[in-house]
């Protein structure tokens, strides 16, 4: 602390308060600054009512500080503690539990025109990255887009989309989703402690998915993208059997091990009579940022060959890209900006729109 600041505080300490103590001993001085002989500070009163009575004290404080050697202009402001802001009440509803019986076949989601399921046979192929960026890219094309993170055990969309607020539930039944980058989104990760593992059996997963489809106020959406967990388990079965899914997109890397599991995902969708709209090859190539040479780290052309074999479209081939990873970790998908990767996702989004499925 400089000498002039010490002198200012000494001057303020000499102003006694009616109920005892002084401005310094009662810790009522805030934001004290001295800039080129101009002194500014705030007197913080215990309450708005008391602050209304402190105008004479504020003027006295300005006068006392103006007498300190080295000061030229003094500005003192009054503020007060207000009532503590009310914390939003957490949703008074239980997430998970056994699914409710549903009459008839697959049902539509209220207000949603199309549902696109993004799946993969195994984890680690970039399915969630593709889901978030595709959602943002579609929103940039003017579509009304929702994103449902259905990966119950490993929800990653809150981080990738840069949201961490807990959704509101005004009546204990409906859930108000959040919005980010033009996308309406919901994730089980927003409802649970992010550091706690979700240890649920299958019926709990099914119940949670049913809630996030049916109790979330999605509004009017052109397309709802559902980021599925890896594999061919309860969540996939529940989505495809209980909801009217427009189609599925399967994400895989080019290597044989990933394709082995991708084939299982494709067979699952065929068994569930869910149309496969196409495949996306992720991490198809790595371009060295230093020398510009390209390397097929995970092999090359495997997903394209599989798409040809199955007579389904290859929707796109996305390279390994450091900026994509950094953007996802930072909460702003790469598709929200400009550059080659944003253009790649824009091309993918336009293809789906032109195909009438998004």
Residue, then its C-alpha position, 0 to 999 in steps of 0.5 A: x500500500x502506498x503512503x498516500x493510500x495509508x494517509x487516506x485510510x487514516x483520514x477516514x478512520x477519524x470519521x466516527x459512526x453514530x453507532x460506534x467504530x469508524x469507516x475503516x474499523x467497520x470495513x465499509x470502504x470498497x474500491x479505493x483507488x488513487x490515479x494521478x491525484x484523483x481519489x475514488x472510493x465506495x462507502x458500503x452501508x449495511x443496508x439500503x435504509x442506512x445508506x439513505x441516512x449516510x449522505x452527510x457522512x459521504x460528504x464528510x469523507x470526501x472533505x477529509x480525504x481532500x485534506x490529505x497531501x497529494x490529492x486533488x479530486x475526490x469522488x466518494x459513492x454510496x452503496x449498500x448490501x441488498x438482500x441476498x439473491x434468491x438461488x434458483x430452486x433445483x428441479x423438484x423431480x427425480x431423474x431416472x427410475x423405471x420407464x413409464x408404460x407407453x401405449x402403441x408404437x414409437x411416439x413423436x416428441x412434441x414440437x420436434x419434426x425430425x430426430x437424428x441419432x448419432x451413434x458409434x459402435x465403440x467409444x473414442x471415435x469422436x461421436x460427441x464432437x461430431x454431434x455438437x459441431x453438426x448441431x451448431x453447423x445446422x443452427x448456422x444454416x438457419x435450422x431450429x436445432x436441439x441437442x440431447x446428450x443421451x450418453x448417460x454414463x459419460x455425458x460430455x456435451x455440457x463441456x463441449x457446448x460450454x454450459x454448466x447451469x442446472x436446468x429449471x423445473x418450474x412445476x416439478x414435471x417439465x424441464x427447461x433446456x438450456x441454449x448455447x451457440x444457437x442450439x437448444x440442449x439437454x444433458x443428464x450431466x446438467x442434472x447431476x454432480x459432474x464429479x459423481x459416477x452414475x451407477x444405474x441399471x438399465x431401467x434407470x437409463x431407460x427412464x432417464x432417456x424417456x424423461x429427457x425426451x418427453x418432459x423437456x420443453x424442446x419448443x419447436x425444432x426442425x431437428x433434434x440430434x441425439x448423441x448416443x452412448x457407444x455400443x448397442x444397449x438400453x439407450x439405443x433400444x429405448x430411443x428407437x423403439x419408443x420414439x419416431x427416429x428419422x434416421x441414424x448416422x454412424x461415426x467411425x474411424x478408419x481402422x479395422x477395430x473401429x469398423x468391427x464395432x461400427x458394423x454392430x451399430x449398423x446391424x443394430x439399427x437395421x434390426x430396429x428398422x431405423x434407417x441409416x442415413x450414412x457414415x462419417x469417417x472421423x480422424x481420417x487424416x492428420x495434416x502436419x502443421x509444420x511441414x504440411x504432409x498428410x498421414x493416415x494414422x488410423x488407416x485410410x478409406x475403411x469407412x468409405x469402403x464400408x459405406x459402398x459395401x452397405x450401399x449407404x452414403x459416406x456423408x463426410x471425412x473429417x481430419x484429426x484437428x488440434x483446434x477442434x479438440x481445443x474448441x470442444x474443451x473450451x466450450x465453443x465448438x469449432x463449427x461456431x467459428x470460421x476456417x476449414x473445419x467449420x466449412x467441413x461441418x457446414x458442408x455436412x449440414x448442407x448435405x443433410x438439409x438438401x437431403x431433406x433429413x435435417 
